[in-house]
């Protein structure tokens, strides 16, 4: 007998639990049998769980990492975390994460869904595994400009088209570079109806699929020609560990300001935070700091990563000690609010979008 329960209480809880869990009797039936109210039966069944009279064992398949997922959800306040069993091969890790992200989209999307799409190698692999059971009248819209040097699978416009082709949906491309020559050119682009309409559509999305970028010399921004190695090195000196949609942040989730920010054509992180569900993907081994900074920045509600990164992020978070910093205030080289410079008059017209 449990020492924290009287004998008659223990017997009652055990009898109720046996009838409910083994005999599959309903709570209404138990209320009649034991002459109790239904709310009382419910409270006693909950007490049986709390005191250990009833224990539940979930026999999960060996490839699930439920404990890691629970730790990530609890530590960073995520709605969901999906951790893929990962081997040493980077390509295999990327494909595993992309497959699980695609399955998540299949469960969550419905007719009328609008999905804002970012860039990246892992996000770019998602369409290969996206196979909704039925035709899906969804719209996939670019949340960031592209680059002619970005490989097709990692370019937001191409990812949108591939996802739409998979389900019979519609793709909305953003016909603009990710980075332009100057703030003035950016303002001119934002004044174009086609560009403004695409960004407004992505800002009103019900779900976003984004990648998490790093700041190493071989990161997507360098390989695509959006930024030079010198510019990325300068970002590292300012404390930047990664980016989402070209918006850079440090390991505490605080925005990192830089001259190239005012040349960026993409949703801001402040706008991204307004999208109900933001699914972030990452699989590369150089990403733990970038993932941690992203989670602390706030806005990501669903994280899909590989096991090695999951363990590294939790270890890194434990060492650094701080928790999430949604919209945290910056200092020094950090922008005072948001992820970018104060808006010009042209930007102000789209202040709800950019």
C-alpha positions as CSV (number, residue, x, y, z in Angstrom):
1,X,0.0,0.0,0.0
2,X,1.2,3.5,-0.7
3,X,2.3,5.2,2.5
4,X,0.8,8.5,1.5
5,X,-2.8,7.0,1.2
6,X,-5.1,5.5,3.7
7,X,-6.1,1.9,3.1
8,X,-9.7,2.7,2.2
9,X,-8.6,5.6,-0.1
10,X,-6.1,3.3,-1.8
11,X,-8.7,0.6,-2.3
12,X,-11.2,3.1,-3.8
13,X,-8.6,4.6,-6.2
14,X,-7.5,1.1,-7.3
15,X,-11.0,-0.2,-7.9
16,X,-12.0,2.9,-9.8
17,X,-8.8,2.8,-11.9
18,X,-9.2,-0.9,-12.6
19,X,-12.8,-0.4,-13.9
20,X,-11.8,2.6,-15.9
21,X,-8.5,1.7,-17.5
22,X,-8.8,-2.1,-17.7
23,X,-12.6,-2.7,-18.0
24,X,-13.0,0.5,-20.1
25,X,-16.1,1.6,-18.1
26,X,-17.2,5.2,-18.6
27,X,-17.0,7.8,-15.9
28,X,-20.8,7.9,-15.8
29,X,-21.0,4.2,-15.2
30,X,-18.5,4.4,-12.4
31,X,-20.5,7.3,-10.8
32,X,-23.6,5.1,-10.7
33,X,-21.7,2.0,-9.4
34,X,-19.9,3.8,-6.6
35,X,-22.6,6.3,-5.8
36,X,-20.4,9.3,-6.6
37,X,-20.9,12.3,-8.8
38,X,-19.2,12.3,-12.2
39,X,-16.9,15.3,-11.2
40,X,-15.9,13.3,-8.1
41,X,-15.0,10.3,-10.2
42,X,-12.9,12.5,-12.5
43,X,-11.1,14.0,-9.6
44,X,-10.4,10.6,-8.1
45,X,-9.0,9.3,-11.4
46,X,-6.7,12.3,-11.6
47,X,-5.6,11.6,-8.0
48,X,-4.8,8.0,-9.0
49,X,-2.5,9.4,-11.6
50,X,-0.8,11.9,-9.3
51,X,-0.2,9.4,-6.5
52,X,1.1,6.7,-8.7
53,X,-1.8,4.3,-8.2
54,X,-2.0,4.5,-12.0
55,X,1.1,4.8,-14.2
56,X,1.1,5.2,-17.9
57,X,3.9,3.9,-20.1
58,X,4.1,5.0,-23.8
59,X,5.7,2.5,-26.0
60,X,7.1,4.9,-28.6
61,X,8.9,3.6,-31.7
62,X,12.7,3.7,-31.3
63,X,13.3,6.5,-33.7
64,X,11.2,9.0,-31.7
65,X,13.0,11.4,-29.3
66,X,10.0,12.3,-27.1
67,X,12.0,13.4,-24.1
68,X,14.1,15.8,-26.2
69,X,11.0,17.2,-27.8
70,X,9.5,17.7,-24.3
71,X,12.6,19.5,-23.1
72,X,12.6,21.8,-26.1
73,X,8.9,22.6,-25.7
74,X,9.3,23.4,-22.0
75,X,12.6,25.3,-22.2
76,X,11.5,27.6,-25.1
77,X,7.7,27.7,-24.8
78,X,7.2,26.0,-28.2
79,X,3.9,24.7,-29.4
80,X,5.6,21.7,-30.8
81,X,9.1,20.3,-31.3
82,X,10.0,17.5,-33.7
83,X,13.4,15.9,-33.3
84,X,14.6,13.5,-35.9
85,X,17.0,10.7,-35.2
86,X,20.2,11.7,-37.0
87,X,23.3,10.0,-38.3
88,X,26.7,11.6,-39.2
89,X,25.9,12.3,-42.8
90,X,24.7,15.9,-43.3
91,X,22.5,15.0,-46.3
92,X,20.7,12.3,-44.4
93,X,20.1,14.6,-41.5
94,X,18.7,17.3,-43.9
95,X,16.4,14.8,-45.6
96,X,15.1,13.4,-42.3
97,X,14.3,16.9,-41.0
98,X,12.7,17.9,-44.3
99,X,10.5,14.8,-44.3
100,X,9.2,15.5,-40.8
101,X,8.5,19.1,-41.6
102,X,6.6,18.1,-44.7
103,X,4.5,15.7,-42.7
104,X,3.7,18.5,-40.2
105,X,2.6,20.7,-43.1
106,X,0.3,17.9,-44.4
107,X,-1.4,17.7,-41.0
108,X,-1.8,21.4,-40.5
109,X,-2.7,22.9,-43.9
110,X,-6.2,23.0,-45.3
111,X,-8.1,24.7,-48.1
112,X,-7.5,28.5,-47.9
113,X,-4.2,28.2,-46.0
114,X,-1.6,30.9,-46.8
115,X,2.0,29.8,-46.2
116,X,4.8,32.3,-46.0
117,X,8.0,30.7,-47.2
118,X,11.7,31.5,-46.5
119,X,14.9,30.1,-47.9
120,X,17.5,27.6,-47.0
121,X,18.8,24.1,-47.8
122,X,16.6,22.2,-45.3
123,X,13.5,24.2,-46.1
124,X,14.3,23.7,-49.8
125,X,14.2,19.9,-49.3
126,X,10.7,19.9,-47.8
127,X,8.7,19.9,-51.1
128,X,10.3,16.5,-52.0
129,X,8.4,14.9,-49.2
130,X,5.2,17.0,-49.2
131,X,2.4,14.7,-50.4
132,X,-1.1,15.8,-49.1
133,X,-3.6,13.0,-49.6
134,X,-6.0,15.3,-51.5
135,X,-5.8,18.4,-53.7
136,X,-5.1,21.3,-51.4
137,X,-6.3,24.8,-52.3
138,X,-3.4,26.6,-50.4
139,X,-1.3,29.5,-51.4
140,X,2.5,29.5,-50.9
141,X,4.0,33.0,-50.9
142,X,7.7,34.1,-50.8
143,X,8.5,36.0,-47.6
144,X,11.9,37.1,-48.9
145,X,13.5,38.1,-52.1
146,X,15.8,35.7,-53.9
147,X,19.1,35.7,-55.8
148,X,20.1,34.4,-59.2
149,X,23.0,32.7,-57.5
150,X,20.8,30.8,-55.0
151,X,20.4,27.2,-56.0
152,X,16.8,26.6,-57.2
153,X,15.9,24.2,-54.3
154,X,16.8,26.9,-51.7
155,X,15.3,29.9,-53.4
156,X,12.0,31.0,-51.8
157,X,10.2,31.4,-55.1
158,X,11.3,27.9,-56.2
159,X,10.3,26.4,-52.9
160,X,6.8,28.0,-53.2
161,X,6.4,26.7,-56.7
162,X,7.5,23.2,-55.7
163,X,5.1,23.1,-52.7
164,X,2.2,24.4,-54.8
165,X,2.9,21.8,-57.6
166,X,2.7,19.0,-55.0
167,X,-0.8,19.8,-53.9
168,X,-2.4,21.7,-56.8
169,X,-2.2,24.9,-54.9
170,X,-1.0,28.4,-55.9
171,X,2.5,30.0,-55.7
172,X,3.0,33.8,-55.3
173,X,6.6,34.8,-56.1
174,X,8.4,37.9,-54.8
175,X,10.0,39.4,-57.8
176,X,12.8,41.2,-56.0
177,X,16.4,40.4,-54.8
178,X,16.9,39.5,-51.2
179,X,19.4,42.4,-51.0
180,X,19.4,45.5,-53.3
181,X,22.1,48.1,-53.9
182,X,20.9,50.7,-51.5
183,X,18.1,51.8,-49.2
184,X,16.8,54.1,-51.9
185,X,16.5,51.2,-54.4
186,X,14.7,49.2,-51.6
187,X,12.2,52.0,-51.1
188,X,11.5,52.1,-54.9
189,X,10.9,48.4,-54.9
190,X,8.5,48.7,-51.9
191,X,6.6,51.3,-53.8
192,X,5.9,48.8,-56.6
193,X,2.4,47.3,-56.3
194,X,3.5,43.8,-57.1
195,X,6.2,43.7,-54.5
196,X,4.0,45.4,-51.8
197,X,1.1,43.0,-52.5
198,X,3.3,39.9,-52.2
199,X,4.8,41.0,-48.9
200,X,1.3,41.9,-47.6
201,X,0.0,38.5,-48.5
202,X,3.0,36.8,-46.7
203,X,2.5,39.0,-43.7
204,X,-1.1,37.8,-43.3
205,X,-0.1,34.1,-43.7
206,X,-1.6,31.5,-41.3
207,X,1.7,29.5,-41.3
208,X,5.3,30.2,-42.2
209,X,8.1,27.8,-43.2
210,X,11.5,29.3,-42.6
211,X,15.1,28.1,-42.4
212,X,17.6,29.1,-39.8
213,X,20.8,30.5,-41.2
214,X,24.3,30.6,-39.7
215,X,27.1,33.1,-40.0
216,X,30.0,30.8,-41.2
217,X,31.8,31.6,-44.4
218,X,29.9,28.9,-46.3
219,X,26.5,30.0,-45.1
220,X,23.6,30.4,-47.6
221,X,23.9,34.2,-47.7
222,X,27.5,33.9,-48.8
223,X,27.0,31.1,-51.3
224,X,24.0,32.9,-52.8
225,X,26.0,36.1,-53.3
226,X,23.7,38.1,-51.1
227,X,26.5,39.0,-48.6
228,X,30.3,38.8,-48.9
229,X,32.5,36.9,-46.5
230,X,33.7,40.3,-45.3
231,X,30.2,41.4,-44.4
232,X,29.4,38.1,-42.6
233,X,32.7,38.3,-40.7
234,X,31.7,41.8,-39.6
235,X,28.3,40.4,-38.4
236,X,30.2,37.8,-36.4
237,X,32.3,40.5,-34.7
238,X,29.0,42.2,-33.8
239,X,27.9,39.1,-32.1
240,X,25.6,37.7,-34.8
241,X,25.1,33.9,-34.7
242,X,22.4,33.4,-37.3
243,X,19.5,34.8,-39.2
244,X,15.8,34.2,-40.1
245,X,14.8,35.7,-43.4
246,X,18.0,37.8,-43.5
247,X,17.3,39.3,-40.1
248,X,20.4,38.7,-37.9
249,X,20.5,38.2,-34.1
250,X,22.9,37.3,-31.3
251,X,22.8,34.2,-29.1
252,X,20.5,35.9,-26.7
253,X,18.0,36.6,-29.5
254,X,18.7,40.3,-29.7
255,X,18.7,41.9,-33.2
256,X,22.1,42.8,-34.7
257,X,22.1,45.9,-36.8
258,X,24.2,46.3,-39.9
259,X,24.3,48.5,-43.0
260,X,23.0,45.8,-45.2
261,X,19.8,45.5,-43.1
262,X,18.3,48.5,-44.9
263,X,18.9,46.8,-48.2
264,X,16.9,43.7,-47.2
265,X,13.6,42.9,-49.0
266,X,11.9,40.4,-46.6
267,X,9.5,40.2,-43.7
268,X,10.8,41.5,-40.4
269,X,11.0,39.3,-37.4
270,X,8.4,41.6,-35.8
271,X,6.0,40.8,-38.6
272,X,6.9,37.1,-38.5
273,X,5.9,37.1,-34.8
274,X,2.3,38.0,-35.9
275,X,2.0,34.8,-38.0
276,X,0.1,32.2,-35.8
277,X,2.4,29.2,-36.6
278,X,6.0,29.6,-37.6
279,X,7.8,26.4,-38.5
280,X,11.6,26.7,-38.4
281,X,13.9,23.9,-39.8
282,X,17.6,23.3,-39.4
283,X,19.9,20.3,-39.7
284,X,23.4,21.4,-40.4
285,X,26.1,20.7,-37.7
286,X,27.1,24.4,-37.5
287,X,23.7,25.6,-36.4
288,X,23.3,25.2,-32.6
289,X,24.1,28.8,-31.7
290,X,21.9,30.0,-34.6
291,X,19.0,27.8,-33.4
292,X,19.4,29.0,-29.8
293,X,19.4,32.6,-30.9
294,X,16.3,32.1,-33.0
295,X,14.4,30.5,-30.2
296,X,15.3,33.2,-27.8
297,X,14.3,35.9,-30.3
298,X,10.7,34.6,-30.1
299,X,8.3,34.0,-32.9
300,X,9.1,30.4,-33.7
301,X,6.3,28.1,-32.5
302,X,7.4,24.8,-34.1
303,X,10.9,23.6,-34.4
304,X,12.0,20.7,-36.6
305,X,15.6,19.7,-36.1
306,X,17.9,16.7,-35.9
307,X,18.9,15.0,-32.7
308,X,22.5,16.2,-32.6
309,X,21.4,19.9,-32.9
310,X,18.6,19.4,-30.3
311,X,21.1,18.1,-27.7
312,X,23.6,20.8,-28.6
313,X,21.1,23.6,-28.3
314,X,19.9,22.4,-24.8
315,X,23.5,22.1,-23.6
316,X,24.3,25.5,-25.0
317,X,21.2,27.0,-23.4
318,X,22.2,25.4,-20.0
319,X,25.7,26.9,-20.2
320,X,24.5,30.4,-21.1
321,X,21.7,30.3,-18.6
322,X,19.3,32.8,-20.2
323,X,15.8,32.0,-21.4
324,X,13.8,33.2,-24.4
325,X,14.0,36.9,-25.2
326,X,11.1,37.6,-27.4
327,X,11.6,41.0,-28.9
328,X,14.4,41.6,-26.4
329,X,15.9,45.1,-26.3
330,X,19.4,45.5,-27.8
331,X,22.4,47.6,-26.8
332,X,25.5,48.9,-28.6
333,X,25.5,47.6,-32.1
334,X,22.0,46.1,-31.6
335,X,19.0,47.8,-33.1
336,X,16.8,49.4,-30.4
337,X,13.7,47.6,-31.5
338,X,12.7,45.2,-34.3
339,X,15.2,43.8,-36.7
340,X,16.1,46.8,-38.9
341,X,16.5,50.5,-39.2
342,X,13.8,53.1,-38.7
343,X,11.4,53.2,-41.6
344,X,11.7,55.8,-44.4
345,X,8.4,57.3,-45.7
346,X,8.2,54.5,-48.3
347,X,8.8,51.9,-45.6
348,X,6.3,53.5,-43.3
349,X,3.5,52.8,-45.8
350,X,4.2,49.1,-45.3
351,X,5.0,49.4,-41.6
352,X,2.6,46.5,-40.8
353,X,4.5,44.3,-43.3
354,X,8.2,45.2,-43.1
